[in-house]
Amino acid sequence: MSAMLHPKYYIDERSFSIQYMQRKGFTEMNKPHGHEGYELYYLLNGERTYFINQKVHTAEKGSMIFINPHDVHRTSSTEVQEFERISVNFSHDFIKPLLACSKHRLLPFPEHTNCISFPLREQTSVEQLLLDMKRECRLKKDGYEDVIRALLFQLLFSIYRSLKSGGQKDEPKLHPMHEKISEIASYINGRFHETITLNGLAQRFYISPSYLSRAFKKVTGFHLHEYIRHIRIREAKKYLRDTDEKMLSIAEKTGFKHISHFNKVFKDIVGIPPLQYRKKSRDY
């Protein structure tokens, strides 16, 4: 594998970052992950497979993948192993001053889709916006942070207009294994509060437990039990941020039978205990 990895530029106490990357050979994200902010992933060339929450997407040149806070996601190579991309990460607070001036709802991104494909005539302008952001970060001229906010705001409007005009990417037909795993992941997302086992899923979806275990890891990057835990903790974080429910109630609503197990898994995944996460999320 060869790679051309440009510096990752950060501004405003890391509330915004941008990075260009070009790689050849098979690559995949070691571990699926989620984060507190938004991510935009634009493919300049090549092809990538993206697993987000419960869906598998194939991104091609001109595709924009957009990821909301806390979405569980992972990217990996397809048969076309060479690719070139620009990724942007930003917090809601970074763009909030401009969002407040707009009557349009640009964020969060819609949940029903995570991928659009810009037509060829629009790809040049989208790519120029991204390259201008990167250049502003590199040169750091007076007012560059405000310029980057304005460029990002313009990019968000390009996404918004594309979605409004029906620019959602028509997904190529997925491999049967990808379709089956997406179906299983969707089931888990809707039943995370229930008891879910490998054997139970295998029986429900008419496949062998061993095949399900291997295929799920290959497509999502998660072992099945890891994915279930991540989905449960993602939902627990919502309760902690948005409600005043007690820990025991949140644990039960997200599929944990014992509060001690909930606390341990939460800290393993998030890095801090649930109570500390609740306090931290409300300090902002």
BELFENKA-V988075 format. One record per residue. N is the residue number from 0. RES is the residue in one small letter. SS is DSSP state (a for helix, b for strand, c for the rest). NEAR is the number of other C-alpha atoms within 10 Angstrom. Layout:
n=N res=RES ss=SS near=NEAR
n=N res=RES ss=SS near=NEAR
This chain:
n=0 res=m ss=c near=9
n=1 res=s ss=b near=10
n=2 res=a ss=b near=13
n=3 res=m ss=b near=11
n=4 res=l ss=b near=12
n=5 res=h ss=c near=11
n=6 res=p ss=c near=12
n=7 res=k ss=c near=15
n=8 res=y ss=b near=18
n=9 res=y ss=b near=16
n=10 res=i ss=b near=16
n=11 res=d ss=c near=10
n=12 res=e ss=c near=8
n=13 res=r ss=c near=12
n=14 res=s ss=c near=15
n=15 res=f ss=b near=24
n=16 res=s ss=b near=20
n=17 res=i ss=b near=23
n=18 res=q ss=b near=20
n=19 res=y ss=b near=20
n=20 res=m ss=b near=17
n=21 res=q ss=b near=17
n=22 res=r ss=b near=17
n=23 res=k ss=b near=16
n=24 res=g ss=c near=14
n=25 res=f ss=c near=15
n=26 res=t ss=c near=16
n=27 res=e ss=b near=15
n=28 res=m ss=c near=12
n=29 res=n ss=c near=11
n=30 res=k ss=c near=12
n=31 res=p ss=c near=19
n=32 res=h ss=b near=16
n=33 res=g ss=c near=21
n=34 res=h ss=c near=16
n=35 res=e ss=c near=14
n=36 res=g ss=c near=18
n=37 res=y ss=b near=21
n=38 res=e ss=b near=22
n=39 res=l ss=b near=20
n=40 res=y ss=b near=19
n=41 res=y ss=b near=26
n=42 res=l ss=b near=23
n=43 res=l ss=b near=20
n=44 res=n ss=b near=16
n=45 res=g ss=b near=21
n=46 res=e ss=b near=23
n=47 res=r ss=b near=26
n=48 res=t ss=b near=18
n=49 res=y ss=b near=23
n=50 res=f ss=b near=22
n=51 res=i ss=b near=24
n=52 res=n ss=c near=23
n=53 res=q ss=c near=19
n=54 res=k ss=b near=19
n=55 res=v ss=b near=23
n=56 res=h ss=b near=21
n=57 res=t ss=b near=22
n=58 res=a ss=b near=26
n=59 res=e ss=b near=19
n=60 res=k ss=c near=19
n=61 res=g ss=c near=23
n=62 res=s ss=b near=24
n=63 res=m ss=b near=25
n=64 res=i ss=b near=22
n=65 res=f ss=b near=23
n=66 res=i ss=b near=26
n=67 res=n ss=c near=20
n=68 res=p ss=c near=16
n=69 res=h ss=c near=20
n=70 res=d ss=c near=22
n=71 res=v ss=c near=20
n=72 res=h ss=b near=21
n=73 res=r ss=b near=22
n=74 res=t ss=b near=23
n=75 res=s ss=b near=20
n=76 res=s ss=b near=20
n=77 res=t ss=c near=19
n=78 res=e ss=c near=11
n=79 res=v ss=c near=13
n=80 res=q ss=c near=16
n=81 res=e ss=c near=20
n=82 res=f ss=b near=23
n=83 res=e ss=b near=20
n=84 res=r ss=b near=21
n=85 res=i ss=b near=19
n=86 res=s ss=b near=19
n=87 res=v ss=b near=21
n=88 res=n ss=b near=20
n=89 res=f ss=b near=23
n=90 res=s ss=c near=17
n=91 res=h ss=a near=16
n=92 res=d ss=a near=13
n=93 res=f ss=a near=21
n=94 res=i ss=a near=19
n=95 res=k ss=a near=13
n=96 res=p ss=a near=11
n=97 res=l ss=a near=13
n=98 res=l ss=a near=17
n=99 res=a ss=c near=10
n=100 res=c ss=c near=8
n=101 res=s ss=c near=10
n=102 res=k ss=c near=7
n=103 res=h ss=c near=10
n=104 res=r ss=c near=12
n=105 res=l ss=c near=16
n=106 res=l ss=c near=14
n=107 res=p ss=c near=12
n=108 res=f ss=c near=18
n=109 res=p ss=c near=14
n=110 res=e ss=c near=9
n=111 res=h ss=c near=7
n=112 res=t ss=c near=16
n=113 res=n ss=c near=22
n=114 res=c ss=b near=25
n=115 res=i ss=b near=22
n=116 res=s ss=b near=24
n=117 res=f ss=c near=21
n=118 res=p ss=c near=12
n=119 res=l ss=a near=10
n=120 res=r ss=a near=8
n=121 res=e ss=a near=13
n=122 res=q ss=a near=16
n=123 res=t ss=a near=12
n=124 res=s ss=a near=13
n=125 res=v ss=a near=20
n=126 res=e ss=a near=17
n=127 res=q ss=a near=12
n=128 res=l ss=a near=18
n=129 res=l ss=a near=22
n=130 res=l ss=a near=16
n=131 res=d ss=a near=16
n=132 res=m ss=a near=24
n=133 res=k ss=a near=21
n=134 res=r ss=a near=15
n=135 res=e ss=a near=20
n=136 res=c ss=a near=21
n=137 res=r ss=a near=14
n=138 res=l ss=a near=9
n=139 res=k ss=c near=11
n=140 res=k ss=c near=11
n=141 res=d ss=c near=9
n=142 res=g ss=c near=9
n=143 res=y ss=a near=17
n=144 res=e ss=a near=18
n=145 res=d ss=a near=13
n=146 res=v ss=a near=16
n=147 res=i ss=a near=23
n=148 res=r ss=a near=19
n=149 res=a ss=a near=16
n=150 res=l ss=a near=19
n=151 res=l ss=a near=21
n=152 res=f ss=a near=17
n=153 res=q ss=a near=14
n=154 res=l ss=a near=18
n=155 res=l ss=a near=17
n=156 res=f ss=a near=15
n=157 res=s ss=a near=17
n=158 res=i ss=a near=22
n=159 res=y ss=a near=18
n=160 res=r ss=a near=13
n=161 res=s ss=a near=17
n=162 res=l ss=a near=19
n=163 res=k ss=a near=10
n=164 res=s ss=c near=9
n=165 res=g ss=c near=9
n=166 res=g ss=c near=16
n=167 res=q ss=b near=19
n=168 res=k ss=c near=20
n=169 res=d ss=c near=11
n=170 res=e ss=c near=13
n=171 res=p ss=c near=9
n=172 res=k ss=c near=9
n=173 res=l ss=c near=13
n=174 res=h ss=c near=9
n=175 res=p ss=a near=9
n=176 res=m ss=a near=14
n=177 res=h ss=a near=20
n=178 res=e ss=a near=14
n=179 res=k ss=a near=17
n=180 res=i ss=a near=22
n=181 res=s ss=a near=22
n=182 res=e ss=a near=15
n=183 res=i ss=a near=19
n=184 res=a ss=a near=21
n=185 res=s ss=a near=14
n=186 res=y ss=a near=13
n=187 res=i ss=a near=20
n=188 res=n ss=a near=17
n=189 res=g ss=a near=10
n=190 res=r ss=a near=15
n=191 res=f ss=c near=20
n=192 res=h ss=c near=19
n=193 res=e ss=c near=14
n=194 res=t ss=c near=10
n=195 res=i ss=c near=15
n=196 res=t ss=c near=13
n=197 res=l ss=a near=15
n=198 res=n ss=a near=15
n=199 res=g ss=a near=12
n=200 res=l ss=a near=17
n=201 res=a ss=a near=17
n=202 res=q ss=a near=12
n=203 res=r ss=a near=10
n=204 res=f ss=c near=14
n=205 res=y ss=c near=10
n=206 res=i ss=c near=13
n=207 res=s ss=c near=13
n=208 res=p ss=a near=16
n=209 res=s ss=a near=11
n=210 res=y ss=a near=10
n=211 res=l ss=a near=23
n=212 res=s ss=a near=17
n=213 res=r ss=a near=13
n=214 res=a ss=a near=19
n=215 res=f ss=a near=21
n=216 res=k ss=a near=15
n=217 res=k ss=a near=15
n=218 res=v ss=a near=19
n=219 res=t ss=a near=28
n=220 res=g ss=c near=22
n=221 res=f ss=c near=21
n=222 res=h ss=c near=15
n=223 res=l ss=a near=20
n=224 res=h ss=a near=12
n=225 res=e ss=a near=13
n=226 res=y ss=a near=21
n=227 res=i ss=a near=21
n=228 res=r ss=a near=19
n=229 res=h ss=a near=23
n=230 res=i ss=a near=23
n=231 res=r ss=a near=24
n=232 res=i ss=a near=26
n=233 res=r ss=a near=19
n=234 res=e ss=a near=19
n=235 res=a ss=a near=22
n=236 res=k ss=a near=20
n=237 res=k ss=a near=13
n=238 res=y ss=a near=20
n=239 res=l ss=a near=21
n=240 res=r ss=a near=15
n=241 res=d ss=a near=12
n=242 res=t ss=c near=11
n=243 res=d ss=c near=10
n=244 res=e ss=c near=11
n=245 res=k ss=c near=11
n=246 res=m ss=a near=17
n=247 res=l ss=a near=15
n=248 res=s ss=a near=12
n=249 res=i ss=a near=22
n=250 res=a ss=a near=24
n=251 res=e ss=a near=16
n=252 res=k ss=a near=17
n=253 res=t ss=c near=21
n=254 res=g ss=c near=20
n=255 res=f ss=c near=23
n=256 res=k ss=c near=15
n=257 res=h ss=c near=11
n=258 res=i ss=a near=15
n=259 res=s ss=a near=12
n=260 res=h ss=a near=12
n=261 res=f ss=a near=25
n=262 res=n ss=a near=18
n=263 res=k ss=a near=14
n=264 res=v ss=a near=19
n=265 res=f ss=a near=23
n=266 res=k ss=a near=16
n=267 res=d ss=a near=11
n=268 res=i ss=a near=15
n=269 res=v ss=a near=16
n=270 res=g ss=c near=12
n=271 res=i ss=c near=15
n=272 res=p ss=c near=16
n=273 res=p ss=a near=21
n=274 res=l ss=a near=13
n=275 res=q ss=a near=12
n=276 res=y ss=a near=18
n=277 res=r ss=a near=19
n=278 res=k ss=a near=12
n=279 res=k ss=a near=12
n=280 res=s ss=a near=14
n=281 res=r ss=a near=10
n=282 res=d ss=c near=7
n=283 res=y ss=c near=6
